[in-house]
Amino acid sequence: MTHFFQRNLKLTPFSAGYHLITEQVEAGIPEIRSIQTGFLQVFIQHTSAALTINENADPTVRKDFQTFVNELIPETYPRFIHTYEGSDDMPAHLKASFFDSSLQIPITGGKLNLGIWQGIYLCEFRRRASGRNLILTAFGC
């Protein structure tokens, strides 16, 4: 029998950057322990932040992400017209579109089946963002 579980997870505000949130996600939907084979979908309900999976051990990887993406899409780009919420407004929307708004992660034996060096990142692109909302949906048997 297939089971479906869905939870809302409200993250506390983070500074701009790339933040490991794997533990918060796992704690936010403990029902995954009852799934032997299935998936967890993580969806972010925002257009100025995103999700991705990458290196979970060396924090310099997250810093390099931030440096590279900020140079690729600078706040000082002179042609942005959508700046109603500040100079980081439009750059945040563009950056979010380069990443994912949702992730699908296998569940095996009641645990997320991430690789040994993989973690879930919140990619926060606003300098003064409010807490972010995630929808966690686990399904499987």
Number of C-alpha atoms within 10 A of each C-alpha: 4 9 13 15 14 16 16 16 20 13 16 10 12 19 14 17 20 24 19 22 16 18 10 13 20 16 11 19 19 14 19 28 14 15 21 15 18 22 23 25 16 23 20 21 14 13 16 23 26 27 24 17 19 16 17 19 13 9 12 10 14 19 13 13 14 18 12 11 14 16 10 11 14 16 17 10 11 7 6 12 10 13 12 9 9 12 18 19 20 24 25 24 18 15 22 20 14 10 14 16 19 17 17 13 18 18 23 18 14 17 21 19 16 16 11 9 11 16 19 23 20 22 27 24 28 22 15 12 15 12 12 19 15 22 19 22 19 24 21 19 16
